[in-house]
């Protein structure tokens, strides 16, 4: 996840594939949820399929993810990241 450049996003599935775990997108979500805050992982750069922010629209996490992405100049509209900001990670 640290390989996602500032101003870019990847999907949970893309991160899983890059880690050599194709089909394990939910595992990526779990790892992000359980990772200690001291790791400072760029969790906000990971989105669902099609660039969708997966947190419920009224949740604080949804608002925080949008805030962080917009601070990096990532275009978010209607809870989705513009495809121009999607990146493909290198598979290990």
C-alpha positions, 0 to 999 in steps of 0.5 A, spaced: 500 500 500 505 504 501 507 503 493 501 507 491 503 514 489 501 520 492 495 523 488 493 516 485 489 510 488 488 503 487 483 498 488 483 493 494 483 487 488 489 491 485 493 491 492 491 484 493 494 482 486 500 486 487 501 482 494 501 475 490 494 474 493 489 474 487 482 474 489 483 476 496 481 483 496 477 483 503 483 480 506 487 487 504 481 491 507 482 487 513 489 488 514 488 495 513 483 495 518 487 491 523 494 495 522 496 499 527 496 507 526 503 507 527 504 504 521 501 510 517 499 506 511 496 510 506 489 507 507 485 513 503 489 511 497 485 504 496 478 504 493 473 499 491 472 496 484 470 502 479 473 507 484 468 507 489 469 509 496 466 503 500 465 506 506 457 508 507 456 515 505 454 518 511 460 515 515 466 519 518 471 514 514 467 516 508 468 523 509 475 523 511 477 519 505 474 524 501 478 529 504 485 526 504 484 524 497 482 531 495 488 534 499 492 530 494 488 533 488 484 526 487 478 528 483 472 524 487 465 525 485 459 522 487 463 517 492 467 515 486 474 516 484 475 519 477 479 513 473 485 518 471 487 517 478 487 509 478 494 506 478 496 499 477 501 496 482 507 492 480 506 484 482 511 481 486 
